[in-house]
Amino acid sequence: MMSSQNANERYVVLPWWRARPLPWAVLVVVSIVLTGIALERTAFFVYEPFPEFIERLRVGRLFMLAGSATSLAAAVWSQVRGNPL
């Protein structure tokens, strides 16, 4: 009886986080979006010490921190994947 499988074949199964670039790309896009929101929140041309401006700056800085953290996570993930972009 003949078999269609070769006994000498070896399969390399990579974990999902190393084989698929889509979750990494989504993380990069999220980082860009968060950074863009942060820039929009912190950029204004007239400074007056109103409480809403101070709160807007605080929220913008938090968005910048989140964008930087996701960007760093994407860079580390890229190194782990063996594809340093």
Rosetta blueprint (number, residue, H / E / L):
1 M L
2 M L
3 S L
4 S L
5 Q L
6 N L
7 A L
8 N L
9 E L
10 R L
11 Y L
12 V L
13 V L
14 L L
15 P L
16 W H
17 W H
18 R H
19 A H
20 R L
21 P L
22 L H
23 P H
24 W H
25 A H
26 V H
27 L H
28 V H
29 V H
30 V H
31 S H
32 I H
33 V H
34 L H
35 T H
36 G H
37 I H
38 A H
39 L H
40 E H
41 R H
42 T H
43 A L
44 F L
45 F L
46 V L
47 Y L
48 E L
49 P L
50 F L
51 P H
52 E H
53 F H
54 I H
55 E H
56 R H
57 L H
58 R H
59 V H
60 G H
61 R H
62 L H
63 F H
64 M H
65 L H
66 A H
67 G H
68 S H
69 A H
70 T H
71 S H
72 L H
73 A H
74 A H
75 A H
76 V H
77 W H
78 S H
79 Q H
80 V H
81 R H
82 G L
83 N L
84 P L
85 L L
